[in-house]
Amino acid sequence: GQSLEQPSEVTAVEGAIVQINCTYQTSGFYGLSWYQQHDGGAPTFLSYNALDGLEETGRFSSFLSRSDSYGYLLLQELQMKDSASYFCAVRDMNTGFQKLVFGTGTRLLVSP
Amino acid sequence: ETGVTQTPRHLVMGMTNKKSLKCEQHLGHNAMYWYKQSAKKPLELMFVYNFKEQTENNSVPSRFSPECPNSSHLFLHLHTLQPEDSALYLCASSQDKREYTDTQYFGPGTRLTVL
């Protein structure tokens, strides 16, 4: 089966840089995704890594190391609106492409 | 606005009630999903539909009954629920390109409280 581990909460101040880690165990790996969810809102897709290395999208970057079964989401120039929960997810290849298995989420609190 | 809408946004029901949750996607996607999100737990996949056919039932109790009349609409019929079923129920859709980057788009969810 699949399992993912993330820290439950991270705090930072505006303008800072924060890294949210995710370690995973899967029977077959087809990439690591990241989703953001504000309180009361829908999870929204942030990024996807299939290969090792860093993917950058504006202030957000995502990193993957398949040999270490590890990835992280890097948020730069933090803003108050970045306060949200962040979930990493992998595909459950035992049942096909469609089943995403999510981590428990990391709650990011950005303070002034 | 993600293109996936859900109604109602909030629902309170007794254990003997029957209610339905509705999801509609305006993205032209072929796959639709129901997830359950409980406090301090990962999102749990409940059901997957591909081109209106159920392709995944993640060992969900029979008191939850999905219905997918077409690729744009998905329902979750609820009956004789338990208080532990109180959670946020999220609908999602995807193109189902059978590719690794088949991104799922989520609706805002229905906050369900079972008394």
gemmi code that builds the backbone of each chain (N, CA, C; Angstrom):
import gemmi

chains = {
    "A": [
        ("GLY", (0.823, -1.198, 0.000), (0.000, 0.000, 0.000), (0.851, 1.238, 0.000)),
        ("GLN", (0.188, 2.353, 0.079), (0.866, 3.639, 0.060), (0.692, 4.348, 1.384)),
        ("SER", (1.719, 5.087, 1.815), (1.586, 5.961, 2.969), (2.480, 7.172, 2.756)),
        ("LEU", (2.037, 8.298, 3.270), (2.796, 9.539, 3.151), (2.856, 10.215, 4.506)),
        ("GLU", (3.988, 10.821, 4.802), (4.159, 11.521, 6.067), (4.553, 12.965, 5.823)),
        ("GLN", (3.866, 13.851, 6.530), (4.152, 15.282, 6.479), (4.111, 15.815, 7.900)),
        ("PRO", (4.805, 16.934, 8.143), (4.636, 17.566, 9.468), (3.220, 18.099, 9.583)),
        ("SER", (2.701, 18.126, 10.792), (1.309, 18.554, 10.957), (1.161, 20.067, 10.853)),
        ("GLU", (2.178, 20.788, 11.278), (2.054, 22.250, 11.267), (3.423, 22.892, 11.103)),
        ("VAL", (3.427, 23.994, 10.367), (4.638, 24.794, 10.189), (4.246, 26.256, 10.354)),
        ("THR", (5.065, 27.026, 11.037), (4.795, 28.454, 11.183), (5.952, 29.251, 10.606)),
        ("ALA", (5.638, 30.430, 10.079), (6.656, 31.299, 9.487), (6.110, 32.722, 9.459)),
        ("VAL", (6.969, 33.672, 9.147), (6.559, 35.069, 9.068), (6.534, 35.506, 7.618)),
        ("GLU", (5.815, 36.563, 7.384), (5.727, 37.125, 6.037), (7.114, 37.405, 5.478)),
        ("GLY", (7.290, 37.109, 4.206), (8.561, 37.368, 3.554), (9.575, 36.254, 3.683)),
        ("ALA", (9.314, 35.322, 4.585), (10.261, 34.227, 4.828), (10.115, 33.130, 3.774)),
        ("ILE", (10.973, 32.127, 3.909), (10.926, 30.934, 3.066), (10.599, 29.740, 3.956)),
        ("VAL", (9.731, 28.877, 3.498), (9.392, 27.703, 4.286), (9.403, 26.474, 3.389)),
        ("GLN", (9.810, 25.360, 3.991), (9.876, 24.097, 3.270), (8.975, 23.076, 3.957)),
        ("ILE", (8.110, 22.454, 3.212), (7.210, 21.423, 3.743), (7.637, 20.081, 3.156)),
        ("ASN", (8.037, 19.182, 4.019), (8.569, 17.896, 3.579), (7.497, 16.817, 3.475)),
        ("CYS", (7.764, 15.859, 2.621), (6.857, 14.720, 2.447), (7.695, 13.478, 2.157)),
        ("THR", (7.544, 12.459, 2.968), (8.178, 11.171, 2.683), (7.073, 10.161, 2.374)),
        ("TYR", (7.359, 9.278, 1.472), (6.310, 8.374, 1.023), (6.822, 6.948, 0.907)),
        ("GLN", (5.872, 6.028, 0.981), (6.134, 4.620, 0.708), (5.071, 4.156, -0.272)),
        ("THR", (5.517, 3.647, -1.394), (4.570, 3.197, -2.411), (5.052, 1.887, -3.011)),
        ("SER", (4.112, 1.136, -3.539), (4.464, -0.102, -4.232), (4.850, 0.168, -5.672)),
        ("GLY", (4.511, 1.316, -6.169), (4.893, 1.732, -7.522), (4.778, 3.237, -7.561)),
        ("PHE", (5.750, 3.905, -8.098), (5.747, 5.367, -7.990), (5.529, 6.008, -9.353)),
        ("TYR", (4.569, 6.946, -9.398), (4.294, 7.654, -10.629), (4.172, 9.142, -10.393)),
        ("GLY", (4.953, 9.644, -9.464), (4.986, 11.088, -9.303), (4.359, 11.558, -8.015)),
        ("LEU", (4.797, 12.714, -7.582), (4.329, 13.325, -6.340), (3.640, 14.637, -6.671)),
        ("SER", (2.440, 14.792, -6.171), (1.666, 16.022, -6.387), (1.531, 16.795, -5.089)),
        ("TRP", (1.296, 18.087, -5.227), (1.023, 18.948, -4.084), (-0.281, 19.716, -4.321)),
        ("TYR", (-1.084, 19.794, -3.266), (-2.340, 20.527, -3.306), (-2.377, 21.497, -2.133)),
        ("GLN", (-3.047, 22.624, -2.359), (-3.245, 23.634, -1.309), (-4.725, 23.707, -0.971)),
        ("GLN", (-5.035, 23.847, 0.299), (-6.427, 23.984, 0.706), (-6.551, 25.042, 1.791)),
        ("HIS", (-7.263, 26.127, 1.468), (-7.581, 27.130, 2.479), (-8.766, 26.648, 3.305)),
        ("ASP", (-8.848, 27.148, 4.531), (-9.952, 26.775, 5.406), (-11.284, 27.023, 4.708)),
        ("GLY", (-12.113, 26.013, 4.677), (-13.429, 26.146, 4.057), (-13.408, 26.106, 2.544)),
        ("GLY", (-12.243, 25.871, 1.962), (-12.138, 25.890, 0.506), (-11.820, 24.541, -0.094)),
        ("ALA", (-11.735, 24.531, -1.411), (-11.432, 23.305, -2.146), (-9.921, 23.118, -2.257)),
        ("PRO", (-9.439, 21.869, -2.205), (-8.032, 21.648, -2.532), (-7.757, 22.072, -3.969)),
        ("THR", (-6.647, 22.756, -4.180), (-6.289, 23.170, -5.530), (-4.887, 22.670, -5.850)),
        ("PHE", (-4.707, 22.234, -7.081), (-3.453, 21.662, -7.533), (-2.370, 22.729, -7.584)),
        ("LEU", (-1.185, 22.376, -7.049), (-0.051, 23.295, -7.083), (1.042, 22.819, -8.034)),
        ("SER", (1.445, 21.560, -7.894), (2.586, 21.115, -8.686), (2.638, 19.603, -8.739)),
        ("TYR", (3.486, 19.123, -9.653), (3.651, 17.692, -9.851), (5.096, 17.427, -10.242)),
        ("ASN", (5.699, 16.422, -9.614), (7.057, 15.994, -9.958), (7.046, 14.513, -10.290)),
        ("ALA", (7.493, 14.183, -11.474), (7.643, 12.778, -11.848), (9.114, 12.369, -11.820)),
        ("LEU", (9.985, 13.335, -12.065), (11.415, 13.068, -12.118), (12.138, 13.817, -11.006)),
        ("ASP", (13.334, 13.366, -10.686), (14.135, 14.007, -9.651), (14.437, 15.460, -10.026)),
        ("GLY", (14.475, 16.292, -9.022), (14.882, 17.668, -9.242), (13.834, 18.650, -8.781)),
        ("LEU", (14.074, 19.885, -9.144), (13.264, 21.005, -8.679), (12.400, 21.542, -9.814)),
        ("GLU", (11.120, 21.719, -9.523), (10.189, 22.350, -10.463), (9.773, 23.685, -9.853)),
        ("GLU", (9.915, 24.754, -10.621), (9.608, 26.074, -10.076), (8.404, 26.681, -10.782)),
        ("THR", (7.491, 27.204, -9.965), (6.320, 27.907, -10.502), (6.107, 29.144, -9.655)),
        ("GLY", (6.672, 30.237, -10.088), (6.523, 31.480, -9.336), (7.192, 31.381, -7.978)),
        ("ARG", (6.440, 31.706, -6.930), (7.011, 31.677, -5.586), (7.099, 30.258, -5.024)),
        ("PHE", (6.432, 29.330, -5.683), (6.395, 27.953, -5.190), (7.315, 27.069, -6.026)),
        ("SER", (8.020, 26.169, -5.341), (8.849, 25.179, -6.023), (8.600, 23.835, -5.366)),
        ("SER", (8.759, 22.776, -6.141), (8.609, 21.439, -5.576), (9.794, 20.594, -6.001)),
        ("PHE", (10.257, 19.794, -5.069), (11.461, 18.988, -5.273), (11.139, 17.522, -5.056)),
        ("LEU", (11.820, 16.681, -5.795), (11.630, 15.234, -5.645), (12.973, 14.521, -5.696)),
        ("SER", (13.124, 13.550, -4.786), (14.236, 12.616, -4.828), (13.645, 11.217, -4.741)),
        ("ARG", (13.595, 10.536, -5.871), (12.980, 9.209, -5.896), (13.808, 8.186, -5.124)),
        ("SER", (15.105, 8.346, -5.123), (15.951, 7.381, -4.398), (15.737, 7.480, -2.898)),
        ("ASP", (15.349, 8.651, -2.423), (15.093, 8.857, -0.996), (13.612, 8.793, -0.646)),
        ("SER", (12.757, 8.581, -1.655), (11.295, 8.582, -1.433), (10.881, 9.826, -0.662)),
        ("TYR", (11.317, 10.945, -1.185), (11.189, 12.209, -0.442), (10.943, 13.351, -1.399)),
        ("GLY", (10.123, 14.261, -0.972), (9.909, 15.470, -1.729), (9.608, 16.617, -0.802)),
        ("TYR", (9.668, 17.814, -1.328), (9.263, 18.959, -0.510), (8.659, 20.039, -1.379)),
        ("LEU", (7.875, 20.868, -0.725), (7.300, 22.058, -1.336), (7.985, 23.256, -0.700)),
        ("LEU", (8.499, 24.138, -1.517), (9.219, 25.318, -1.026), (8.400, 26.557, -1.365)),
        ("LEU", (8.073, 27.331, -0.373), (7.311, 28.552, -0.568), (8.201, 29.732, -0.213)),
        ("GLN", (8.387, 30.632, -1.167), (9.250, 31.788, -0.956), (8.416, 33.061, -0.847)),
        ("GLU", (9.050, 34.072, -0.265), (8.391, 35.381, -0.120), (6.970, 35.195, 0.423)),
        ("LEU", (6.892, 34.530, 1.545), (5.594, 34.173, 2.094), (4.676, 35.379, 2.252)),
        ("GLN", (3.411, 35.125, 1.964), (2.371, 36.132, 2.141), (1.310, 35.555, 3.077)),
        ("MET", (0.548, 36.453, 3.681), (-0.488, 36.020, 4.618), (-1.449, 35.047, 3.936)),
        ("LYS", (-1.718, 35.272, 2.652), (-2.682, 34.426, 1.949), (-2.174, 33.003, 1.735)),
        ("ASP", (-0.874, 32.775, 2.027), (-0.335, 31.421, 1.906), (-0.709, 30.554, 3.100)),
        ("SER", (-1.287, 31.150, 4.129), (-1.756, 30.356, 5.267), (-2.841, 29.410, 4.785)),
        ("ALA", (-2.568, 28.135, 4.880), (-3.460, 27.106, 4.339), (-2.886, 25.751, 4.733)),
        ("SER", (-3.586, 24.703, 4.336), (-3.056, 23.348, 4.497), (-2.492, 22.883, 3.164)),
        ("TYR", (-1.400, 22.166, 3.221), (-0.727, 21.681, 2.022), (-0.620, 20.157, 2.091)),
        ("PHE", (-1.064, 19.506, 1.027), (-1.103, 18.042, 0.987), (-0.200, 17.524, -0.126)),
        ("CYS", (0.606, 16.515, 0.195), (1.282, 15.794, -0.860), (0.442, 14.556, -1.196)),
        ("ALA", (0.602, 14.053, -2.406), (-0.213, 12.919, -2.848), (0.537, 12.118, -3.892)),
        ("VAL", (0.305, 10.798, -3.869), (0.870, 9.910, -4.882), (-0.265, 9.080, -5.463)),
        ("ARG", (-0.019, 8.542, -6.629), (-1.014, 7.671, -7.257), (-0.869, 6.255, -6.705)),
        ("ASP", (-2.002, 5.609, -6.495), (-2.025, 4.229, -6.040), (-2.014, 3.339, -7.268)),
        ("MET", (-0.861, 2.867, -7.655), (-0.753, 2.125, -8.895), (-1.299, 0.709, -8.777)),
        ("ASN", (-1.659, 0.299, -7.576), (-2.299, -1.004, -7.443), (-3.676, -1.005, -8.091)),
        ("THR", (-4.296, 0.170, -8.139), (-5.657, 0.243, -8.673), (-5.732, 1.122, -9.911)),
        ("GLY", (-4.609, 1.604, -10.396), (-4.664, 2.402, -11.614), (-4.341, 3.856, -11.364)),
        ("PHE", (-4.402, 4.632, -12.416), (-3.949, 6.016, -12.338), (-4.850, 6.907, -11.509)),
        ("GLN", (-6.100, 6.531, -11.375), (-7.029, 7.510, -10.864), (-7.033, 7.676, -9.360)),
        ("LYS", (-6.532, 6.704, -8.626), (-6.627, 6.798, -7.184), (-5.427, 7.562, -6.650)),
        ("LEU", (-5.701, 8.733, -6.084), (-4.680, 9.526, -5.412), (-4.722, 9.214, -3.926)),
        ("VAL", (-3.556, 8.975, -3.348), (-3.444, 8.777, -1.909), (-2.802, 10.029, -1.338)),
        ("PHE", (-3.473, 10.645, -0.371), (-3.026, 11.922, 0.183), (-2.344, 11.738, 1.526)),
        ("GLY", (-1.407, 12.639, 1.825), (-0.872, 12.730, 3.165), (-1.868, 13.421, 4.080)),
        ("THR", (-1.537, 13.490, 5.351), (-2.453, 14.072, 6.335), (-2.483, 15.593, 6.268)),
        ("GLY", (-1.568, 16.188, 5.519), (-1.591, 17.631, 5.355), (-0.723, 18.358, 6.361)),
        ("THR", (-0.167, 19.475, 5.920), (0.629, 20.362, 6.775), (-0.061, 21.710, 6.820)),
        ("ARG", (-0.389, 22.128, 8.003), (-1.032, 23.431, 8.165), (0.061, 24.488, 8.291)),
        ("LEU", (0.062, 25.431, 7.359), (1.029, 26.528, 7.369), (0.371, 27.781, 7.921)),
        ("LEU", (0.985, 28.338, 8.949), (0.498, 29.585, 9.539), (1.531, 30.665, 9.272)),
        ("VAL", (1.127, 31.702, 8.544), (2.007, 32.817, 8.237), (1.577, 33.997, 9.090)),
        ("SER", (2.515, 34.538, 9.837), (2.206, 35.667, 10.718), (2.890, 36.929, 10.195)),
        ("PRO", (2.359, 38.107, 10.604), (2.926, 39.367, 10.114), (4.348, 39.583, 10.615)),
    ],
    "B": [
        ("GLU", (-12.512, 30.076, -8.626), (-13.555, 29.207, -9.199), (-12.900, 28.052, -9.951)),
        ("THR", (-13.166, 26.828, -9.511), (-12.473, 25.684, -10.090), (-13.283, 24.996, -11.158)),
        ("GLY", (-14.516, 25.378, -11.384), (-15.329, 24.713, -12.389), (-16.057, 23.504, -11.861)),
        ("VAL", (-15.919, 23.216, -10.577), (-16.641, 22.112, -9.954), (-17.494, 22.703, -8.842)),
        ("THR", (-18.787, 22.503, -8.929), (-19.698, 23.049, -7.918), (-20.346, 21.917, -7.133)),
        ("GLN", (-20.641, 22.221, -5.878), (-21.284, 21.239, -5.011), (-22.414, 21.908, -4.248)),
        ("THR", (-23.506, 21.174, -4.102), (-24.629, 21.635, -3.284), (-25.179, 20.476, -2.470)),
        ("PRO", (-25.674, 20.754, -1.272), (-25.538, 22.033, -0.571), (-24.132, 22.215, -0.021)),
        ("ARG", (-23.822, 23.381, 0.454), (-22.503, 23.612, 1.064), (-22.486, 23.126, 2.508)),
        ("HIS", (-23.631, 23.169, 3.147), (-23.739, 22.690, 4.523), (-25.009, 21.847, 4.642)),
        ("LEU", (-24.914, 20.784, 5.427), (-26.065, 19.906, 5.608), (-26.030, 19.323, 7.009)),
        ("VAL", (-27.146, 19.447, 7.697), (-27.314, 18.814, 9.004), (-28.449, 17.813, 8.867)),
        ("MET", (-28.201, 16.588, 9.270), (-29.237, 15.573, 9.143), (-29.231, 14.621, 10.327)),
        ("GLY", (-30.395, 14.048, 10.593), (-30.515, 13.043, 11.626), (-30.150, 11.680, 11.065)),
        ("MET", (-29.960, 10.742, 11.955), (-29.512, 9.417, 11.537), (-30.561, 8.675, 10.723)),
        ("THR", (-31.805, 9.088, 10.822), (-32.847, 8.385, 10.072), (-33.190, 9.078, 8.756)),
        ("ASN", (-32.587, 10.226, 8.515), (-32.909, 10.985, 7.294), (-32.288, 10.360, 6.063)),
        ("LYS", (-32.841, 10.771, 4.910), (-32.227, 10.474, 3.614), (-31.982, 11.793, 2.917)),
        ("LYS", (-30.781, 11.981, 2.461), (-30.424, 13.208, 1.749), (-29.484, 12.862, 0.612)),
        ("SER", (-29.284, 13.833, -0.280), (-28.362, 13.636, -1.393), (-27.454, 14.839, -1.549)),
        ("LEU", (-26.214, 14.572, -1.875), (-25.247, 15.610, -2.227), (-25.119, 15.619, -3.745)),
        ("LYS", (-24.951, 16.829, -4.270), (-24.856, 16.967, -5.726), (-23.543, 17.611, -6.116)),
        ("CYS", (-22.973, 17.144, -7.194), (-21.749, 17.713, -7.737), (-21.923, 17.884, -9.239)),
        ("GLU", (-21.448, 19.004, -9.753), (-21.500, 19.263, -11.188), (-20.173, 19.845, -11.638)),
        ("GLN", (-19.636, 19.316, -12.709), (-18.385, 19.868, -13.243), (-18.632, 20.448, -14.634)),
        ("HIS", (-18.004, 21.615, -14.840), (-18.198, 22.368, -16.078), (-16.919, 22.382, -16.901)),
        ("LEU", (-16.096, 21.343, -16.735), (-14.764, 21.330, -17.333), (-14.642, 20.344, -18.481)),
        ("GLY", (-15.706, 19.628, -18.788), (-15.642, 18.649, -19.867), (-14.828, 17.416, -19.525)),
        ("HIS", (-14.700, 17.128, -18.243), (-13.910, 15.982, -17.801), (-14.689, 14.682, -17.913)),
        ("ASN", (-13.944, 13.586, -17.885), (-14.555, 12.266, -18.024), (-14.615, 11.481, -16.723)),
        ("ALA", (-13.873, 11.880, -15.732), (-13.821, 11.136, -14.480), (-14.279, 12.034, -13.335)),
        ("MET", (-15.016, 11.439, -12.403), (-15.484, 12.177, -11.226), (-15.274, 11.325, -9.993)),
        ("TYR", (-15.072, 12.017, -8.857), (-14.655, 11.349, -7.626), (-15.433, 11.896, -6.446)),
        ("TRP", (-15.651, 11.044, -5.441), (-16.093, 11.490, -4.125), (-14.994, 11.180, -3.123)),
        ("TYR", (-14.674, 12.209, -2.291), (-13.720, 12.052, -1.199), (-14.400, 12.437, 0.111)),
        ("LYS", (-13.900, 11.846, 1.191), (-14.307, 12.235, 2.536), (-13.098, 12.853, 3.222)),
        ("GLN", (-13.309, 14.023, 3.847), (-12.236, 14.667, 4.582), (-12.675, 14.883, 6.026)),
        ("SER", (-12.057, 14.137, 6.933), (-12.323, 14.275, 8.357), (-11.165, 15.025, 9.001)),
        ("ALA", (-11.438, 15.605, 10.146), (-10.416, 16.377, 10.853), (-9.199, 15.495, 11.147)),
        ("LYS", (-8.039, 16.048, 10.869), (-6.765, 15.423, 11.175), (-6.572, 14.076, 10.489)),
        ("LYS", (-7.259, 13.862, 9.382), (-7.090, 12.635, 8.594), (-6.831, 13.000, 7.144)),
        ("PRO", (-6.165, 12.124, 6.407), (-5.975, 12.391, 4.980), (-7.304, 12.342, 4.237)),
        ("LEU", (-7.338, 12.979, 3.099), (-8.500, 12.814, 2.228), (-8.630, 11.337, 1.874)),
        ("GLU", (-9.856, 10.830, 2.003), (-10.085, 9.418, 1.702), (-10.936, 9.302, 0.453)),
        ("LEU", (-10.418, 8.609, -0.538), (-11.200, 8.379, -1.741), (-12.340, 7.418, -1.424)),
        ("MET", (-13.542, 7.773, -1.907), (-14.709, 6.905, -1.697), (-15.082, 6.180, -2.984)),
        ("PHE", (-15.332, 6.965, -4.029), (-15.806, 6.389, -5.298), (-15.141, 7.109, -6.467)),
        ("VAL", (-14.988, 6.357, -7.573), (-14.509, 6.934, -8.821), (-15.447, 6.499, -9.936)),
        ("TYR", (-15.779, 7.439, -10.798), (-16.574, 7.149, -11.987), (-15.810, 7.597, -13.222)),
        ("ASN", (-15.813, 6.720, -14.227), (-15.198, 7.003, -15.520), (-16.279, 6.861, -16.579)),
        ("PHE", (-16.539, 7.947, -17.305), (-17.571, 7.875, -18.351), (-18.848, 7.228, -17.788)),
        ("LYS", (-19.245, 7.687, -16.625), (-20.472, 7.273, -15.930), (-20.394, 5.877, -15.325)),
        ("GLU", (-19.306, 5.159, -15.487), (-19.184, 3.822, -14.934), (-18.336, 3.855, -13.666)),
        ("GLN", (-18.831, 3.203, -12.621), (-18.064, 3.183, -11.382), (-16.850, 2.274, -11.535)),
        ("THR", (-15.673, 2.814, -11.292), (-14.453, 2.043, -11.439), (-13.747, 1.820, -10.107)),
        ("GLU", (-14.232, 2.444, -9.052), (-13.584, 2.300, -7.765), (-14.611, 2.471, -6.675)),
        ("ASN", (-14.629, 1.538, -5.756), (-15.419, 1.660, -4.534), (-14.475, 1.291, -3.412)),
        ("ASN", (-14.071, 2.290, -2.666), (-12.999, 2.092, -1.708), (-13.539, 1.564, -0.385)),
        ("SER", (-14.244, 0.431, -0.470), (-14.788, -0.217, 0.740), (-15.661, 0.731, 1.541)),
        ("VAL", (-16.529, 1.418, 0.836), (-17.406, 2.394, 1.490), (-18.689, 1.690, 1.962)),
        ("PRO", (-19.159, 2.005, 3.175), (-20.400, 1.380, 3.671), (-21.572, 1.652, 2.741)),
        ("SER", (-22.510, 0.735, 2.722), (-23.638, 0.835, 1.788), (-24.587, 1.974, 2.118)),
        ("ARG", (-24.451, 2.598, 3.273), (-25.292, 3.760, 3.582), (-24.912, 4.964, 2.710)),
        ("PHE", (-23.804, 4.868, 1.992), (-23.417, 5.859, 0.989), (-23.633, 5.223, -0.388)),
        ("SER", (-24.429, 5.859, -1.208), (-24.761, 5.296, -2.510), (-24.518, 6.338, -3.590)),
        ("PRO", (-23.532, 6.135, -4.459), (-23.266, 7.124, -5.504), (-24.132, 6.893, -6.736)),
        ("GLU", (-24.281, 7.979, -7.493), (-25.005, 7.906, -8.763), (-24.357, 8.869, -9.740)),
        ("CYS", (-24.116, 8.418, -10.944), (-23.494, 9.271, -11.961), (-24.305, 9.168, -13.244)),
        ("PRO", (-25.309, 10.021, -13.422), (-26.180, 9.926, -14.590), (-25.497, 10.326, -15.896)),
        ("ASN", (-24.491, 11.176, -15.820), (-23.723, 11.567, -17.002), (-22.354, 12.059, -16.542)),
        ("SER", (-21.499, 12.383, -17.484), (-20.118, 12.728, -17.130), (-19.994, 14.042, -16.372)),
        ("SER", (-21.059, 14.832, -16.346), (-20.984, 16.136, -15.707), (-21.587, 16.164, -14.309)),
        ("HIS", (-22.353, 15.153, -13.956), (-23.074, 15.172, -12.689), (-22.762, 13.931, -11.861)),
        ("LEU", (-22.653, 14.159, -10.567), (-22.378, 13.079, -9.628), (-23.163, 13.345, -8.356)),
        ("PHE", (-23.813, 12.301, -7.865), (-24.589, 12.419, -6.639), (-24.040, 11.451, -5.600)),
        ("LEU", (-24.274, 11.798, -4.343), (-23.995, 10.876, -3.248), (-25.238, 10.831, -2.379)),
        ("HIS", (-25.922, 9.696, -2.430), (-27.150, 9.519, -1.665), (-26.800, 8.965, -0.286)),
        ("LEU", (-27.407, 9.577, 0.717), (-27.066, 9.266, 2.107), (-28.311, 8.747, 2.828)),
        ("HIS", (-28.158, 7.671, 3.571), (-29.281, 7.191, 4.380), (-28.769, 6.442, 5.598)),
        ("THR", (-29.491, 6.614, 6.683), (-29.152, 6.013, 7.982), (-27.682, 6.191, 8.328)),
        ("LEU", (-27.231, 7.440, 8.249), (-25.829, 7.714, 8.568), (-25.587, 7.690, 10.066)),
        ("GLN", (-24.311, 7.643, 10.416), (-23.871, 7.636, 11.795), (-23.162, 8.950, 12.119)),
        ("PRO", (-23.122, 9.336, 13.373), (-22.420, 10.588, 13.727), (-20.977, 10.617, 13.234)),
        ("GLU", (-20.312, 9.481, 13.165), (-18.920, 9.472, 12.704), (-18.791, 9.729, 11.204)),
        ("ASP", (-19.925, 9.791, 10.520), (-19.904, 10.156, 9.097), (-19.845, 11.668, 8.899)),
        ("SER", (-19.953, 12.405, 9.961), (-19.831, 13.867, 9.867), (-18.442, 14.210, 9.354)),
        ("ALA", (-18.394, 14.982, 8.275), (-17.115, 15.294, 7.622), (-17.383, 16.277, 6.489)),
        ("LEU", (-16.320, 16.658, 5.828), (-16.422, 17.440, 4.586), (-16.362, 16.446, 3.423)),
        ("TYR", (-17.362, 16.488, 2.571), (-17.404, 15.590, 1.413), (-17.061, 16.398, 0.169)),
        ("LEU", (-15.990, 15.987, -0.463), (-15.457, 16.708, -1.602), (-15.668, 15.916, -2.880)),
        ("CYS", (-16.061, 16.631, -3.897), (-16.175, 16.066, -5.237), (-14.996, 16.580, -6.062)),
        ("ALA", (-14.521, 15.774, -6.972), (-13.439, 16.190, -7.861), (-13.689, 15.623, -9.245)),
        ("SER", (-13.036, 16.222, -10.237), (-13.114, 15.681, -11.586), (-11.732, 15.762, -12.219)),
        ("SER", (-11.532, 14.948, -13.251), (-10.283, 15.007, -14.005), (-10.553, 14.562, -15.434)),
        ("GLN", (-9.593, 14.870, -16.292), (-9.753, 14.546, -17.696), (-9.650, 13.058, -17.941)),
        ("ASP", (-8.969, 12.368, -17.017), (-8.704, 10.932, -17.172), (-7.943, 10.669, -18.468)),
        ("LYS", (-6.797, 11.332, -18.579), (-5.963, 11.132, -19.760), (-5.114, 9.877, -19.616)),
        ("ARG", (-5.265, 9.169, -18.488), (-4.446, 7.991, -18.204), (-2.969, 8.350, -18.275)),
        ("GLU", (-2.703, 9.579, -17.839), (-1.316, 10.026, -17.773), (-0.988, 10.356, -16.330)),
        ("TYR", (0.275, 10.446, -16.051), (0.695, 10.666, -14.668), (0.197, 11.996, -14.131)),
        ("THR", (0.085, 12.989, -15.021), (-0.281, 14.322, -14.554), (-1.772, 14.586, -14.743)),
        ("ASP", (-2.596, 13.579, -14.507), (-4.030, 13.793, -14.629), (-4.523, 14.519, -13.387)),
        ("THR", (-4.463, 15.830, -13.438), (-4.780, 16.670, -12.286), (-6.250, 16.576, -11.927)),
        ("GLN", (-6.517, 16.493, -10.651), (-7.895, 16.495, -10.174), (-8.285, 17.894, -9.718)),
        ("TYR", (-9.493, 18.301, -10.086), (-10.033, 19.605, -9.719), (-11.170, 19.382, -8.736)),
        ("PHE", (-11.066, 20.048, -7.592), (-11.997, 19.809, -6.502), (-13.078, 20.881, -6.428)),
        ("GLY", (-14.238, 20.463, -5.961), (-15.285, 21.395, -5.585), (-15.063, 21.886, -4.170)),
        ("PRO", (-15.898, 22.840, -3.709), (-15.704, 23.429, -2.378), (-16.138, 22.517, -1.243)),
        ("GLY", (-16.869, 21.451, -1.558), (-17.251, 20.498, -0.526), (-18.604, 20.781, 0.098)),
        ("THR", (-19.153, 19.741, 0.702), (-20.356, 19.841, 1.524), (-19.966, 19.464, 2.944)),
        ("ARG", (-20.205, 20.385, 3.862), (-19.927, 20.114, 5.276), (-21.143, 19.406, 5.852)),
        ("LEU", (-20.979, 18.129, 6.170), (-22.091, 17.312, 6.650), (-21.964, 17.091, 8.152)),
        ("THR", (-23.054, 17.327, 8.844), (-23.130, 17.029, 10.274), (-24.282, 16.070, 10.505)),
        ("VAL", (-23.980, 14.938, 11.123), (-24.997, 13.925, 11.419), (-25.260, 13.938, 12.924)),
        ("LEU", (-26.503, 14.197, 13.274), (-26.854, 14.306, 14.694), (-27.362, 12.980, 15.243)),
    ],
}
model = gemmi.Model(1)
for chain_id, residues in chains.items():
    chain = gemmi.Chain(chain_id)
    for i, (resn, *xyz) in enumerate(residues, 1):
        res = gemmi.Residue()
        res.name, res.seqid = resn, gemmi.SeqId(i, " ")
        for name, pos in zip(("N", "CA", "C"), xyz):
            atom = gemmi.Atom()
            atom.name, atom.element = name, gemmi.Element(name[0])
            atom.pos, atom.b_iso = gemmi.Position(*pos), 0.0
            res.add_atom(atom)
        chain.add_residue(res)
    model.add_chain(chain)
structure = gemmi.Structure()
structure.add_model(model)
structure.setup_entities()
